[in-house]
Amino acid sequence: MIRMKKYIVLFLLFGGIVSTTNAQIKIQGTVKHYKGECLTLSYYEGKHELIDTLQVGKSGKFVYQHDQHLPASLSVMEQKTPLYLEPGDQFSVVIDLKKEGSERVIFKGDRSAENNYQYAMSQLASLQEELVSGEYVAFKDYQKKLDEKARIAQERLEKVADEQIREKWTRLQNVIPLYMGLDYYGIVHRVNPDKVVVDPDFTTFVQSIDLNDRNRVDYNVIFGVINWYLDKADKTDTRDRSIRYLERVEKMITDRQIRNEHATAYMNWRLKGKKVTNMQEVFDKYKTVCTDTASIAACQEKLNVYLNYFKIRNGIEAPDFEMVDVNGQKYRLSDFRGKMVYIDVWATWCAPCKAEIPHVAALHEEFKNDDRIVFISISVDTRAKVWKKMVEEKNLAWQQFIVEGGTNSFFYKQYAIEFIPRFMLIDKNGIIVEVDYMKPSVLGCANHIKSILDK
């Protein structure tokens, strides 16, 4: 469950970016009561956030122009608000540093209604700061402030002329106050756990949320409500929390589509989390809650991979699999019986993998005259041409293979690989010595391999 402040910013930010090239953007601004405070605009190049500091004159005026990038957000004294812009936009902004809340920043000009709404919504997140201060805030007082900020945001939303944007943000407007109310519990429960549990106003608030209203709830709202009920439940019930969670889903969500979607999202979340030995039991419960056979089948496949984590371990016979070399020749792991096999699992798109290549090369060079060991690299790329090109460009001297299906391949799933690069050692009899071996860049790796070979 993501924190509320981040949730609001991400929802608005990625719902508002229209284009990031050929921007031809111009922003004029006035900062009232300016005394050198930091104001920045950020934009993205790919996944990388870049930041421009606004050059504010002594009079508090600034002008920002850019031909290539649309700013994605404005930060005023480290408080970030997303921007909704299109190429060619020209607008002005008035920032009054003595004002608080939604009146501190006012936009005028192109898309001013959208940006004034986004700024008002970003102010909802500021309520968290009061909660984390450590001083107890009664839910009644918190909700009063929340309702007021939501009211201001709603008024600004009604001024947005674009129907598609307004419809999208109406969904946010409906969900956020509920999520913010539930976030109150998450924060205060950590700071003042005894008080929040017995707060009658918070209890009334939670019990009023209809988990079958798809216009007002999403995964995070449902997650918050059910966990609140679990926290209040009989403490003598020591059964697995995930199973009790799914029981609550079954009991509280009568809308079949919402129940199926939420139970499946929850199951996927659990399958990506910490490895526990009772996941089959959790999955069996999930199957009684979800009625969507396609979702169950997809989760079953993920569960099979998950359970391989407990099956694939040092000391067992390494599962055999097929791979193809740069010439299209098929090989199997079993073809290398009689020698220890050092396996490097990588991909051309994996930067950490490529960083290890020189170290694998150094290991191979050190052992190239040792007939007891063979080095192989196995790519999980899905584009064989890209893989083959890199192998040829880097002139990799040891044997190179690729498996069909990449990260969905039999090999990747059977060995329960979650992250790459991954390194393994298989002995001459096909027994796994190290299913998750140290990186070749680790000091002493070569000496450790020698000690194993000399046993």
C-alpha positions in Angstrom: 0.0 0.0 0.0 1.7 3.2 -1.2 1.8 6.3 0.9 -0.9 8.9 0.2 1.3 11.8 -0.8 3.1 9.7 -3.4 -0.2 8.2 -4.6 -1.7 11.7 -5.3 1.4 13.0 -7.1 1.9 9.9 -9.2 -1.8 9.7 -10.2 -1.8 13.3 -11.3 1.7 13.4 -12.8 1.3 10.4 -15.1 -2.3 11.3 -15.9 -1.2 14.8 -16.9 1.9 14.4 -19.1 0.9 14.9 -22.8 4.2 15.2 -24.5 7.8 15.8 -23.5 9.4 16.8 -26.8 9.1 19.9 -29.0 7.5 21.7 -26.1 7.8 25.4 -27.0 6.6 26.2 -23.5 6.6 29.6 -21.8 5.9 30.2 -18.2 5.9 33.6 -16.6 5.7 34.0 -12.9 5.6 36.3 -9.9 6.8 35.2 -6.4 5.4 37.4 -3.7 7.5 37.9 -0.6 10.4 36.1 -2.2 13.6 35.8 -0.1 15.7 33.3 -2.0 13.5 30.3 -1.5 14.1 27.3 -3.8 11.6 26.9 -6.7 12.2 24.2 -9.4 10.6 22.7 -12.4 11.2 19.0 -13.2 10.9 17.1 -16.5 11.7 13.6 -17.7 14.1 12.2 -20.2 13.0 8.6 -20.4 12.8 7.4 -16.8 15.2 10.0 -15.5 13.9 13.1 -13.7 15.9 16.3 -14.5 15.4 19.5 -12.5 15.7 23.1 -13.6 16.0 25.8 -10.8 13.9 28.9 -11.6 15.9 32.0 -11.8 13.8 34.5 -9.8 14.8 38.1 -9.9 14.9 40.5 -7.0 11.5 41.8 -8.0 10.2 38.2 -7.7 9.6 37.9 -11.4 10.8 34.9 -13.6 10.3 33.7 -17.1 10.9 30.0 -18.1 11.1 28.9 -21.7 12.0 25.5 -23.2 11.8 24.2 -26.7 12.3 20.5 -26.0 10.7 19.5 -22.7 7.4 20.0 -20.9 7.8 20.5 -17.2 6.1 17.6 -15.3 6.0 19.3 -11.9 6.6 22.5 -10.0 8.2 22.5 -6.6 7.8 25.4 -4.2 10.1 25.0 -1.2 10.3 21.2 -1.8 6.5 20.9 -2.0 5.8 19.3 -5.4 2.7 19.7 -7.5 2.2 18.0 -11.0 1.6 20.2 -14.0 -0.7 19.5 -16.9 0.7 21.1 -20.1 0.7 20.8 -23.8 3.2 22.0 -26.4 2.8 25.6 -27.2 1.2 26.5 -23.8 1.8 29.9 -22.4 0.6 30.7 -18.9 1.5 32.6 -15.7 1.7 31.6 -12.1 1.4 33.7 -9.0 3.1 32.3 -5.9 2.5 34.0 -2.6 4.8 32.5 0.0 2.9 34.1 2.9 -0.2 32.2 2.0 -1.0 28.6 2.9 -2.9 25.8 1.2 -4.5 26.0 -2.2 -4.2 29.8 -2.4 -0.4 29.8 -2.3 -0.1 29.0 -6.0 -2.6 30.3 -8.6 -2.3 29.6 -12.4 -3.6 31.8 -15.2 -3.7 31.2 -18.9 -3.6 27.9 -20.9 -4.8 25.0 -18.9 -5.1 27.1 -15.7 -8.2 25.2 -14.5 -6.4 21.8 -14.8 -3.3 23.1 -13.0 -5.3 24.9 -10.2 -7.1 21.7 -9.6 -3.9 19.6 -9.4 -2.4 22.1 -7.0 -5.5 21.9 -4.8 -5.3 18.1 -4.8 -1.6 18.1 -3.9 -2.5 20.1 -0.8 -4.5 17.1 0.5 -1.2 15.3 1.0 0.0 18.1 3.4 -2.4 16.8 6.0 0.0 13.9 6.6 2.6 16.2 8.1 0.3 16.9 11.0 -0.1 13.2 11.7 3.5 12.3 11.6 4.4 15.1 14.0 3.7 12.8 16.9 0.9 14.9 18.4 -2.4 13.1 18.4 -5.1 14.5 16.1 -8.6 13.2 16.6 -10.2 11.8 13.5 -13.1 14.3 13.7 -10.7 17.2 13.4 -8.6 15.5 10.7 -11.7 14.7 8.6 -12.9 18.3 8.9 -9.7 19.6 7.4 -9.8 16.8 4.8 -13.4 17.6 3.8 -12.5 21.3 3.4 -9.6 20.6 1.1 -11.6 18.1 -0.9 -14.4 20.7 -1.3 -11.9 23.3 -2.7 -10.5 20.7 -5.1 -14.0 19.7 -6.2 -14.9 23.3 -6.9 -11.8 23.6 -9.1 -12.5 20.3 -10.8 -15.9 21.6 -12.0 -14.1 24.4 -13.8 -12.1 21.9 -16.0 -13.7 22.1 -19.5 -12.1 18.9 -21.0 -14.7 16.2 -20.3 -12.3 13.3 -20.6 -9.8 14.8 -18.1 -12.6 15.8 -15.8 -14.1 12.3 -15.9 -10.6 10.8 -15.1 -10.0 13.1 -12.3 -13.5 12.7 -10.8 -12.5 9.1 -10.1 -9.5 10.4 -8.2 -11.6 13.0 -6.4 -13.9 10.2 -5.2 -11.2 7.8 -4.0 -8.7 10.1 -2.4 -10.7 11.3 0.6 -11.5 7.7 1.5 -7.9 6.7 1.1 -6.7 9.7 3.0 -9.0 8.8 5.9 -7.7 5.3 5.9 -4.1 6.6 5.7 -4.9 8.4 9.0 -5.2 5.0 10.6 -2.0 3.8 9.1 0.0 6.7 10.4 -1.7 7.3 13.8 -1.7 3.5 14.5 2.1 3.7 14.5 2.3 6.9 16.6 -0.6 6.5 19.0 -2.0 3.0 18.5 -4.2 2.9 21.5 -6.1 6.1 20.7 -6.9 5.4 17.1 -8.4 1.9 17.8 -11.0 3.3 20.1 -11.8 6.5 18.1 -15.6 6.2 17.5 -15.5 8.7 14.6 -12.9 6.7 12.7 -14.9 3.5 13.3 -18.0 5.2 11.9 -16.0 6.4 8.9 -14.6 2.9 8.1 -17.9 1.2 8.5 -19.5 3.7 6.1 -17.3 2.7 3.2 -19.1 0.5 0.6 -16.5 -1.9 -0.8 -18.9 -2.7 -3.7 -19.0 0.9 -5.0 -16.5 0.8 -7.9 -16.8 4.6 -8.3 -15.5 5.3 -4.8 -13.1 2.4 -4.0 -10.0 1.0 -5.5 -7.4 -1.7 -4.4 -5.8 0.5 -1.8 -9.1 1.6 -0.2 -10.3 -2.0 0.0 -6.8 -3.1 1.4 -7.0 -0.4 4.1 -10.6 -1.3 5.2 -10.0 -5.0 5.4 -6.7 -4.6 7.3 -8.5 -2.4 9.8 -11.0 -5.1 10.4 -8.3 -7.7 10.8 -6.5 -5.5 13.3 -9.7 -5.3 15.4 -10.4 -9.0 15.0 -10.1 -11.7 17.7 -6.5 -11.8 18.8 -6.8 -15.5 19.6 -7.3 -16.3 15.9 -3.7 -17.2 15.0 -4.4 -18.4 11.5 -2.4 -17.0 8.6 -3.3 -13.3 8.1 -3.5 -13.8 4.3 -6.1 -16.5 4.6 -8.1 -14.3 7.0 -7.7 -11.4 4.6 -9.2 -13.4 1.8 -12.1 -14.6 4.0 -12.9 -10.9 4.6 -12.8 -10.2 0.9 -15.3 -13.1 0.4 -17.5 -11.8 3.2 -17.4 -8.0 2.5 -17.3 -7.8 -1.3 -20.5 -9.1 -3.0 -19.8 -7.5 -6.4 -18.3 -10.5 -8.2 -16.1 -8.4 -10.6 -14.7 -6.3 -7.8 -14.1 -9.4 -5.6 -12.4 -11.3 -8.4 -10.2 -8.3 -9.3 -9.2 -7.5 -5.7 -8.6 -11.1 -4.7 -6.4 -11.7 -7.8 -4.4 -8.4 -7.2 -3.9 -9.4 -3.6 -2.8 -12.9 -4.6 -0.3 -11.5 -7.2 1.0 -9.1 -4.5 1.6 -12.0 -2.1 3.3 -14.1 -4.8 5.8 -11.2 -5.4 6.5 -10.9 -1.7 8.4 -12.7 1.0 8.8 -16.4 0.5 6.6 -18.4 2.9 6.1 -22.1 3.1 2.3 -22.0 3.3 1.6 -20.2 0.0 -0.2 -23.2 -1.4 -2.7 -23.0 1.4 -3.2 -19.2 0.7 -3.7 -20.0 -3.0 -6.2 -22.7 -2.2 -8.2 -20.1 -0.2 -7.9 -17.7 -3.1 -9.5 -20.3 -5.4 -12.6 -20.4 -3.2 -12.9 -16.6 -3.3 -12.2 -15.9 -7.0 -14.5 -17.3 -9.7 -12.6 -16.1 -12.7 -10.9 -19.2 -14.1 -8.5 -17.2 -16.3 -7.2 -15.3 -13.3 -6.9 -18.4 -11.3 -4.9 -20.1 -14.1 -2.6 -17.2 -14.4 -2.0 -17.1 -10.6 -1.5 -20.9 -10.6 1.4 -20.5 -13.1 3.0 -17.9 -10.9 2.5 -20.1 -7.9 4.3 -23.0 -9.6 7.3 -20.7 -10.1 7.0 -19.5 -6.5 7.1 -23.0 -5.2 10.2 -23.8 -7.3 12.0 -21.5 -4.9 11.7 -24.2 -2.2 12.5 -27.0 -4.6 15.6 -25.6 -6.3 18.4 -25.8 -3.7 22.0 -26.8 -3.2 22.6 -30.6 -3.3 19.8 -31.6 -5.7 20.2 -32.7 -9.3 20.1 -29.6 -11.5 16.9 -29.6 -13.7 17.9 -30.1 -17.3 16.9 -27.6 -20.0 17.6 -26.6 -23.6 19.5 -23.6 -24.9 20.8 -22.4 -28.2 24.2 -21.0 -29.1 25.0 -18.2 -31.5 25.1 -20.6 -34.5 21.6 -21.9 -33.7 23.0 -25.2 -32.3 20.9 -26.7 -29.5 22.5 -27.8 -26.3 21.3 -29.1 -22.9 22.8 -28.6 -19.5 23.4 -32.3 -19.3 25.7 -32.1 -22.3 28.3 -30.7 -20.0 28.4 -33.6 -17.5 31.9 -34.5 -16.5 32.9 -30.9 -15.8 31.9 -28.3 -13.3 29.6 -25.7 -15.0 29.8 -22.0 -14.1 26.5 -20.4 -15.2 26.0 -16.7 -15.8 22.4 -15.6 -16.4 22.1 -12.2 -18.0 20.3 -10.0 -20.6 21.4 -7.2 -22.9 18.9 -4.9 -21.3 20.3 -5.5 -17.8 22.9 -2.9 -16.8 24.1 -4.8 -13.7 24.6 -7.9 -15.8 26.7 -6.0 -18.4 28.8 -4.6 -15.5 29.7 -8.1 -14.5 30.8 -9.2 -18.0 34.5 -8.1 -17.6 34.6 -10.0 -14.3 33.2 -13.2 -15.9 35.8 -12.7 -18.7 38.6 -12.5 -16.1 37.4 -15.7 -14.4 37.2 -17.4 -17.7 40.8 -16.3 -18.5 42.0 -17.6 -15.2 40.5 -21.0 -15.7 40.7 -21.4 -19.5 43.4 -24.1 -19.3 41.6 -26.0 -16.5 39.7 -28.9 -18.1 37.7 -29.4 -14.9 35.4 -26.4 -15.4 33.4 -24.8 -18.3 32.0 -21.3 -18.3 28.6 -20.6 -20.0 26.5 -17.4 -20.2 22.8 -17.9 -20.7 20.8 -14.9 -22.0 17.1 -14.4 -21.2 16.7 -11.9 -24.0 13.6 -12.2 -26.1 15.3 -10.6 -29.2 17.9 -13.1 -30.3 19.4 -10.7 -32.9 20.1 -8.0 -30.3 21.8 -10.7 -28.1 23.9 -12.1 -30.9 25.0 -8.6 -32.0 26.2 -7.8 -28.4 28.0 -11.1 -28.1 29.8 -10.5 -31.3 30.6 -6.8 -30.5 32.0 -7.7 -27.1 33.9 -10.7 -28.6 33.0 -12.9 -25.6 35.4 -15.8 -25.5 33.4 -18.4 -23.5 30.3 -20.2 -24.6 27.2 -18.1 -25.1 23.6 -19.4 -25.1 20.1 -18.0 -25.2 16.9 -19.7 -23.9 13.6 -19.4 -25.7 11.0 -17.4 -23.8 13.4 -15.2 -21.9 12.1 -14.6 -18.4 9.1 -16.7 -19.2 11.2 -19.7 -20.2 11.2 -23.1 -18.6 14.8 -22.5 -17.4 14.0 -19.1 -15.7 10.9 -20.5 -14.0 12.3 -23.9 -13.0 15.3 -22.2 -11.3 13.0 -19.7 -9.6 15.1 -16.8 -10.9 13.7 -13.4 -9.8 16.6 -11.1 -10.5 19.6 -11.0 -12.8 22.5 -11.3 -13.0 22.4 -14.7 -11.4 25.3 -17.0 -11.1 25.3 -20.8 -10.4 27.7 -23.6 -10.0 26.8 -27.2 -11.1 29.3 -30.0 -10.3 30.5 -32.6 -12.8 27.8 -35.0 -11.8 25.0 -32.5 -12.5 24.4 -31.6 -8.8 23.8 -28.0 -7.8 26.7 -26.7 -5.7 25.6 -23.1 -5.5 22.1 -22.2 -6.8 22.8 -18.5 -6.1 26.5 -18.0 -6.3 28.5 -14.9 -5.5 29.1 -12.3 -8.3 32.4 -12.7 -10.1 33.3 -9.1 -9.1 33.4 -10.2 -5.4 36.9 -10.4 -4.1 38.0 -14.0 -3.6 35.5 -15.6 -6.1 38.3 -17.2 -8.2 39.9 -18.7 -5.1 36.6 -20.1 -3.9 36.0 -21.8 -7.2 39.5 -23.3 -7.0 38.8 -24.6 -3.5 35.7 -26.4 -4.8 37.5 -27.9 -7.8 40.3 -29.2 -5.5 38.0 -31.0 -3.1 
